[in-house]
Amino acid sequence: MEKERRSAPRARVKLQARWEGVLSRENATITDLSRNGCFVLSGGKVDVKELVWLEIQLTDQQTVNFWAEVVDQASEIGFALKFNSSSPEDEATLASYLENIFQGKKE
């Protein structure tokens, strides 16, 4: 049985995003999100271990930005990112956003 690599709960989402890597600058959709990373549904070329800049649109007025490492990629579909660094404010904003999602699921 394969060991689960994720260390934080994930939320299924559909959030608009923008990312920039070595070879691409693209718009994207985030479909899976946790405090530690996400899955980016997007075209564009990335390589595993590449560092990319990511901006996620949480709400109409709220965005968060992260530097993240590509940990897996699915050709022409998208890629998985592990968040490396961000501002404390963006980390807190993301944590609060996810907490609200998870509390809503516990009804």
Secondary structure as a PSIPRED ss2 file (coil, helix, strand):
# PSIPRED VFORMAT (PSIPRED V4.0)

   1 M C   1.000  0.000  0.000
   2 E C   1.000  0.000  0.000
   3 K C   1.000  0.000  0.000
   4 E C   1.000  0.000  0.000
   5 R C   1.000  0.000  0.000
   6 R C   1.000  0.000  0.000
   7 S C   1.000  0.000  0.000
   8 A C   1.000  0.000  0.000
   9 P C   1.000  0.000  0.000
  10 R C   1.000  0.000  0.000
  11 A E   0.000  0.000  1.000
  12 R E   0.000  0.000  1.000
  13 V E   0.000  0.000  1.000
  14 K E   0.000  0.000  1.000
  15 L E   0.000  0.000  1.000
  16 Q E   0.000  0.000  1.000
  17 A E   0.000  0.000  1.000
  18 R E   0.000  0.000  1.000
  19 W E   0.000  0.000  1.000
  20 E E   0.000  0.000  1.000
  21 G C   1.000  0.000  0.000
  22 V C   1.000  0.000  0.000
  23 L C   1.000  0.000  0.000
  24 S C   1.000  0.000  0.000
  25 R E   0.000  0.000  1.000
  26 E E   0.000  0.000  1.000
  27 N E   0.000  0.000  1.000
  28 A E   0.000  0.000  1.000
  29 T E   0.000  0.000  1.000
  30 I E   0.000  0.000  1.000
  31 T E   0.000  0.000  1.000
  32 D E   0.000  0.000  1.000
  33 L E   0.000  0.000  1.000
  34 S C   1.000  0.000  0.000
  35 R C   1.000  0.000  0.000
  36 N C   1.000  0.000  0.000
  37 G E   0.000  0.000  1.000
  38 C E   0.000  0.000  1.000
  39 F E   0.000  0.000  1.000
  40 V E   0.000  0.000  1.000
  41 L E   0.000  0.000  1.000
  42 S C   1.000  0.000  0.000
  43 G C   1.000  0.000  0.000
  44 G C   1.000  0.000  0.000
  45 K C   1.000  0.000  0.000
  46 V C   1.000  0.000  0.000
  47 D C   1.000  0.000  0.000
  48 V C   1.000  0.000  0.000
  49 K C   1.000  0.000  0.000
  50 E C   1.000  0.000  0.000
  51 L E   0.000  0.000  1.000
  52 V E   0.000  0.000  1.000
  53 W E   0.000  0.000  1.000
  54 L E   0.000  0.000  1.000
  55 E E   0.000  0.000  1.000
  56 I E   0.000  0.000  1.000
  57 Q E   0.000  0.000  1.000
  58 L C   1.000  0.000  0.000
  59 T C   1.000  0.000  0.000
  60 D C   1.000  0.000  0.000
  61 Q C   1.000  0.000  0.000
  62 Q C   1.000  0.000  0.000
  63 T E   0.000  0.000  1.000
  64 V E   0.000  0.000  1.000
  65 N E   0.000  0.000  1.000
  66 F E   0.000  0.000  1.000
  67 W E   0.000  0.000  1.000
  68 A E   0.000  0.000  1.000
  69 E E   0.000  0.000  1.000
  70 V E   0.000  0.000  1.000
  71 V E   0.000  0.000  1.000
  72 D E   0.000  0.000  1.000
  73 Q E   0.000  0.000  1.000
  74 A E   0.000  0.000  1.000
  75 S C   1.000  0.000  0.000
  76 E C   1.000  0.000  0.000
  77 I C   1.000  0.000  0.000
  78 G E   0.000  0.000  1.000
  79 F E   0.000  0.000  1.000
  80 A E   0.000  0.000  1.000
  81 L E   0.000  0.000  1.000
  82 K E   0.000  0.000  1.000
  83 F E   0.000  0.000  1.000
  84 N E   0.000  0.000  1.000
  85 S E   0.000  0.000  1.000
  86 S C   1.000  0.000  0.000
  87 S C   1.000  0.000  0.000
  88 P H   0.000  1.000  0.000
  89 E H   0.000  1.000  0.000
  90 D H   0.000  1.000  0.000
  91 E H   0.000  1.000  0.000
  92 A H   0.000  1.000  0.000
  93 T H   0.000  1.000  0.000
  94 L H   0.000  1.000  0.000
  95 A H   0.000  1.000  0.000
  96 S H   0.000  1.000  0.000
  97 Y H   0.000  1.000  0.000
  98 L H   0.000  1.000  0.000
  99 E H   0.000  1.000  0.000
 100 N H   0.000  1.000  0.000
 101 I H   0.000  1.000  0.000
 102 F H   0.000  1.000  0.000
 103 Q H   0.000  1.000  0.000
 104 G H   0.000  1.000  0.000
 105 K H   0.000  1.000  0.000
 106 K C   1.000  0.000  0.000
 107 E C   1.000  0.000  0.000
